[in-house]
Amino acid sequence: MHKERLVLLFDIEWFERVHLFKDVGMIPAYFSKLYDFDSTIVFYEHEKNHALKQKECDINLIRIKKNGANKVKWLRNFVSPMSLYLIRNAKNIDVLMLFHLKKENYYYRFLYKIFNPKGKVYLKLDKDETGVKGLEKYKKEEQKSLNVFNYKDGFVAYLKTIKRKISLKRIQNELSKFELISVETKNAYDRLRKVFGNKVSENFILIPNGFPDENESLEYVKDFKDKENIIITVGRIGTEQKNNEMLLKAAERLRFNDWKIYFIGPIEKHFEKYIHDFYNHNPELKDKVIFTGNVNEKSKLYEWYARSKVFCLTSRYEGFPLVFPEAIYFGDYIVSTKVGADEDITKGGVLGKRINQDDIDSLAKTLQDIIDNKIDIGKKYDEVVNFSRENFVWDKILEKIYYKLYLNENSPHTNVQKKQ
């Protein structure tokens, strides 16, 4: 029996093992697991992926080498290794998956449809707040008067407005040709539907990131009474995006009692001095605020989530960070800055606390209230876990993607059934 085939073209710099456990790897893996697809990820060869086998997590992995065309901007779309792969294989691909809103993906879709007009193309936008605002700016420019004599900002600004108006029309036209476009947060989903209008909105679907609801994950889950008085944050410690300084400044104001804060993840070199100065000014916190360094093993990271009661994110911006579904899967109470996905993961603040950017006072008060049990996070534990299982596990998420691609139309592929 012929297996349906999904291929993800991943042309973003490099692919490495960690991507297998993010949305990049999980969506193809769950197409294989749930619907018996033959899933493949095609990516550029790099020193970071040399150790990967030809098949991992039930996904075929194909490395291709870059050629000289990759360095020539106007030429790379036409004869890049990714384009050549599509020309050779498009007829045998039932679903082509792409990441991000970019010109290369318009061309990949166009090329694929030449050789396989009945095939389906799924675009995962992965848009953060900055990206959404940029598109909204294009929309506002479109609504401005295009009468040059009434334009008050000067002729050069007028020409830029015309250019942005044309760009938005092109984006709208290109996106209308994709069978499925997924957006990760409700906030971005609602705003982008307004930007692109009805023609494109028909193809839009709200698809958050998830967590694998597997036996190997479940075995680490603890009852709330078995959790420890621990607050964790997970990510690249010290990057401008993660804004870890905010949590450290809040920590200086806390009465910890028997609580601790753990920063889990690789530490940026420049941030080591900040940590050193933090301990010099707060020597009493050396046993309360702890940096673990990088945690590579999934099992070790799951243990941290399982032990902890609170997950804290202080990022300046995010798309839909994978740490959110990871944290609530283990019942962690979320305290987060307002990055978009925080609204979704906390059910609008019902199952967690949402903090304004750089509002150290509110962050410190919220954490102190948790420590002092003024916020009884134990009462929320069961609801957090149930919310996770209903909305943020890959099985449930893949059902939405599959339904949008196949089951809501008279498709020749509707005979593909979910594996029992």
C-alpha positions in Angstrom: 0.0 0.0 0.0 1.3 3.5 -1.0 2.3 5.7 2.0 1.6 9.4 1.8 4.8 11.3 1.9 5.5 14.6 3.8 8.7 16.5 3.1 9.9 19.5 5.2 12.4 21.7 3.4 14.5 23.2 6.2 16.8 25.8 4.5 17.4 27.8 7.7 21.2 28.0 8.2 21.6 24.6 9.8 19.7 21.6 11.2 20.9 19.8 14.4 19.7 17.2 16.8 17.8 19.6 19.0 15.5 20.4 16.1 14.1 16.9 16.2 12.4 17.6 19.5 11.0 21.0 18.4 8.1 21.7 16.1 10.5 21.2 13.2 10.9 17.5 14.0 7.7 16.8 16.0 5.2 17.6 13.2 6.8 15.3 10.6 7.3 12.6 13.4 3.6 12.8 14.4 2.5 12.6 10.8 4.4 9.3 10.7 3.1 8.1 14.1 -0.6 9.0 13.7 -1.2 8.8 10.0 1.5 6.4 8.8 3.1 9.0 6.6 6.6 8.6 5.2 8.1 11.8 6.6 11.4 13.4 5.6 13.4 16.5 6.5 15.8 17.9 3.9 18.5 20.2 5.3 21.9 21.6 4.5 25.0 19.7 5.6 26.8 21.3 8.5 29.2 20.2 11.2 26.4 20.3 13.7 24.5 17.6 12.0 27.3 15.2 11.0 26.4 12.8 13.8 22.8 12.4 12.8 21.8 9.1 11.3 19.8 8.7 8.1 16.7 8.0 10.1 15.9 9.4 13.6 12.5 9.6 15.5 10.9 7.8 12.5 11.9 10.6 10.2 14.1 10.2 7.1 16.9 12.8 7.2 18.5 13.9 4.0 21.6 16.2 4.0 22.4 18.2 0.9 25.4 20.3 0.2 25.3 24.0 -0.5 26.6 25.1 -3.9 27.9 28.3 -5.3 24.4 29.5 -6.1 23.6 29.8 -2.4 25.9 32.9 -2.2 24.3 34.7 -5.1 21.0 36.2 -3.9 19.2 36.6 -7.2 20.3 33.1 -8.4 20.0 30.9 -5.3 16.2 30.4 -5.6 16.5 29.0 -9.1 19.4 26.6 -8.9 19.9 26.1 -5.1 20.2 22.5 -3.9 16.7 22.8 -2.3 15.2 23.8 -5.7 17.0 21.0 -7.5 15.8 18.5 -4.8 12.2 19.7 -5.5 12.5 19.4 -9.2 13.7 15.8 -8.8 11.2 14.7 -6.1 8.1 16.9 -6.3 6.0 14.2 -8.0 6.5 11.9 -5.0 5.7 14.4 -2.3 2.1 14.6 -1.1 2.6 17.4 1.5 5.4 19.9 1.3 6.1 21.7 4.6 7.9 25.1 4.8 8.9 27.4 7.6 8.6 31.2 7.8 7.2 34.0 5.7 10.0 34.6 3.1 10.4 34.9 -0.7 12.3 31.5 -1.0 9.1 29.7 0.2 7.0 31.4 -2.5 9.4 30.0 -5.1 9.5 26.6 -3.5 5.7 26.4 -3.6 5.6 27.6 -7.2 8.2 25.1 -8.3 6.6 22.2 -6.4 3.2 23.0 -8.0 4.7 22.9 -11.5 5.7 19.3 -11.0 2.9 18.3 -8.6 -0.2 20.5 -9.1 -2.3 18.3 -6.8 0.1 18.3 -3.9 -0.5 20.3 -0.8 1.8 23.0 0.8 1.8 23.7 4.5 3.5 26.9 5.7 4.2 27.4 9.4 4.7 31.1 10.0 6.3 31.1 13.4 5.7 34.9 13.7 6.7 36.8 16.9 5.4 40.3 17.9 8.0 42.2 15.9 7.0 40.3 12.7 3.3 40.9 13.3 3.8 44.6 13.9 5.9 44.9 10.7 3.0 43.4 8.6 0.5 45.7 10.4 2.6 48.7 9.4 2.3 47.6 5.8 -1.4 47.5 6.2 -1.6 51.0 7.7 0.6 52.3 4.8 -1.9 50.7 2.4 -4.7 52.7 3.9 -2.9 56.0 3.5 -3.8 58.4 0.8 -1.8 57.6 -2.3 -2.4 61.0 -3.9 1.2 62.4 -4.1 -0.1 66.0 -3.8 -1.9 65.2 -0.5 1.0 63.2 1.0 2.6 65.3 3.7 5.7 63.2 4.6 7.7 64.0 1.4 8.2 62.4 -1.9 10.7 59.8 -0.8 8.4 58.7 2.0 5.6 58.5 -0.6 7.6 56.2 -2.8 8.4 54.0 0.3 4.6 53.8 1.0 4.0 52.7 -2.6 6.6 50.0 -2.3 5.2 48.7 1.0 1.7 48.7 -0.5 2.9 46.6 -3.5 4.8 44.3 -1.1 1.7 43.6 1.0 -0.4 42.9 -2.1 2.3 40.4 -3.3 2.4 38.7 0.1 -1.4 38.4 0.2 -1.4 37.0 -3.3 1.3 34.5 -2.5 -0.2 33.3 0.8 -3.6 32.7 -0.9 -1.9 29.9 -2.9 -0.9 27.8 0.2 -3.4 25.1 1.2 -2.6 25.6 4.9 -0.9 28.4 6.9 -0.5 28.0 10.6 0.0 30.7 13.2 1.2 29.9 16.7 -0.7 32.4 19.0 -4.3 33.6 19.2 -3.1 37.2 19.3 -1.1 36.9 16.1 -3.8 34.8 14.4 -6.5 37.4 15.0 -4.2 40.3 13.9 -2.9 38.6 10.8 -6.3 37.7 9.6 -7.2 41.4 9.6 -3.9 42.3 7.8 -4.4 39.7 5.0 -8.2 39.8 4.6 -10.7 37.1 3.7 -8.9 35.6 0.7 -5.9 34.5 2.8 -7.7 34.0 6.1 -9.5 30.9 4.7 -6.2 29.1 4.7 -5.2 30.2 8.2 -5.4 28.0 11.3 -4.3 28.5 14.9 -1.7 25.8 15.7 0.4 26.3 18.9 3.5 24.4 19.7 3.1 21.2 21.8 4.7 18.5 23.8 4.9 14.8 23.2 2.4 13.0 25.4 4.3 9.7 25.6 5.0 7.2 28.3 8.6 8.3 28.5 7.3 11.8 29.4 4.5 10.7 31.7 6.8 8.8 33.9 8.4 12.0 35.1 5.2 13.8 36.0 4.7 14.2 39.8 1.7 15.1 41.9 1.8 18.6 43.2 2.5 17.4 46.8 5.7 15.8 45.5 7.0 18.9 43.8 9.7 21.1 45.4 9.7 24.8 46.2 11.6 25.6 43.0 11.2 28.3 40.3 13.0 27.6 37.0 13.7 29.4 33.8 15.0 27.5 30.8 16.8 28.8 27.7 19.9 30.6 26.5 20.9 32.5 29.6 22.1 36.0 29.1 20.8 36.7 25.5 19.1 40.1 24.9 15.9 38.3 24.0 15.6 36.3 27.3 16.1 39.4 29.5 17.3 37.2 32.4 18.5 40.4 34.2 14.8 41.0 35.0 14.5 37.8 37.0 17.8 38.4 38.8 16.7 42.0 39.8 13.4 40.6 41.1 15.3 37.9 43.0 17.3 40.6 44.9 13.9 41.7 46.5 12.6 38.3 47.5 12.4 36.6 50.9 13.1 33.1 49.7 12.4 31.1 52.9 12.9 27.6 51.6 12.5 28.4 47.9 15.2 28.5 45.2 15.5 29.8 41.6 17.3 27.8 38.9 18.5 29.2 35.6 18.8 26.2 33.2 20.6 26.5 30.0 23.9 27.5 28.3 25.3 30.8 29.6 26.4 33.5 27.1 30.0 34.4 27.7 29.3 38.1 28.2 26.7 37.3 30.9 29.2 35.6 33.2 30.4 39.0 34.4 26.8 40.0 35.2 26.4 36.8 37.3 29.7 37.4 39.0 28.6 41.0 40.0 25.2 39.7 41.1 26.8 37.3 43.6 29.2 40.0 44.8 26.3 42.2 45.6 24.2 39.4 47.0 26.5 36.8 48.6 23.6 35.5 50.6 21.9 34.3 47.4 24.5 31.9 46.2 22.6 29.0 47.6 19.2 30.4 46.5 19.9 31.5 42.9 21.6 28.8 41.0 22.9 28.4 37.4 23.0 24.8 36.2 24.6 25.3 32.8 23.4 23.4 29.7 21.2 20.4 30.1 21.4 18.2 27.0 19.5 15.1 28.0 15.8 15.3 27.7 15.3 13.1 30.8 17.3 15.5 32.9 15.3 18.5 31.6 12.0 16.7 32.3 13.2 16.0 35.8 13.7 19.8 36.4 10.2 20.6 35.1 8.7 17.8 37.2 10.5 18.9 40.4 9.6 22.6 40.0 6.4 24.4 40.9 6.9 27.5 38.9 8.2 28.3 35.5 9.2 31.9 34.9 9.9 33.6 31.5 11.1 37.2 31.2 11.6 37.4 27.5 11.4 40.6 25.6 9.9 38.8 22.6 9.0 35.3 21.5 7.0 33.4 18.9 5.5 30.4 20.7 8.4 29.2 23.0 8.5 25.4 23.4 9.3 25.9 27.0 5.6 26.8 27.6 4.0 23.5 26.6 6.9 21.7 28.3 6.4 23.5 31.6 2.6 23.1 31.8 2.8 19.4 30.8 4.5 18.9 34.2 2.0 21.1 36.0 4.2 24.1 36.4 2.5 27.4 37.2 3.5 30.0 34.6 4.8 33.5 35.4 5.6 35.3 32.2 6.2 38.6 30.5 3.6 39.5 27.9 5.1 38.0 24.8 1.9 36.9 23.0 1.9 33.2 23.7 1.7 33.9 27.5 -2.0 34.7 27.0 -2.7 31.3 25.4 -0.6 29.2 27.8 -2.1 30.8 30.9 -5.7 30.8 29.6 -5.7 34.6 29.7 -4.1 34.8 33.1 -6.5 32.2 34.7 -3.7 29.6 35.1 -0.7 31.8 35.5 0.4 35.4 35.9 1.2 37.8 33.0 3.7 40.6 33.7 4.4 43.7 31.7 7.8 44.0 30.1 10.5 45.1 32.5 8.0 45.5 35.4 10.4 44.2 38.0 8.1 45.4 40.9 5.2 43.2 39.6 7.4 40.2 39.0 8.9 40.4 42.5 5.5 40.8 44.1 4.0 37.9 42.1 6.9 35.6 43.1 6.8 36.7 46.7 3.0 36.1 46.8 3.7 32.5 45.5 6.4 31.9 48.1 4.1 33.3 50.9 1.2 31.1 49.5 -0.9 34.2 48.9 -1.3 32.8 45.4 -2.2 29.2 46.0 -0.7 27.6 42.9 -1.5 24.1 44.3 -5.2 24.7 43.6 -4.4 25.3 39.9 -2.3 22.2 39.4 -4.9 19.8 38.1 -6.4 22.5 35.9 -3.0 23.3 34.4 -2.3 19.6 33.7 -5.7 19.1 32.1 -5.4 22.3 30.0 -2.0 20.9 28.7 -3.5 17.6 27.7 -6.4 19.1 25.9 -4.6 21.8 24.0 -0.8 21.5 24.0 0.1 17.9 23.2 1.2 17.0 19.7 -1.5 14.3 19.2 -4.2 16.9 19.5 -2.4 19.5 17.5 -1.7 17.1 14.6 -5.4 16.3 14.3 -6.1 19.9 13.6 -3.4 20.1 10.9 -4.5 16.9 9.3 -8.2 17.8 9.3 -7.5 21.2 7.6 -5.3 19.5 4.9 -7.5 16.6 4.1 -10.8 16.0 5.9 -12.7 19.2 5.2 -12.7 18.8 1.4 -13.2 16.3 -1.3 -9.6 15.3 -1.5 -8.2 12.3 -3.3 -6.2 11.5 -0.2 -9.1 11.3 2.3 -8.5 7.6 2.5 -5.5 8.3 4.7 -6.7 7.3 8.2 -5.3 7.8 11.7 -3.4 4.8 12.9 -5.0 2.9 15.8 
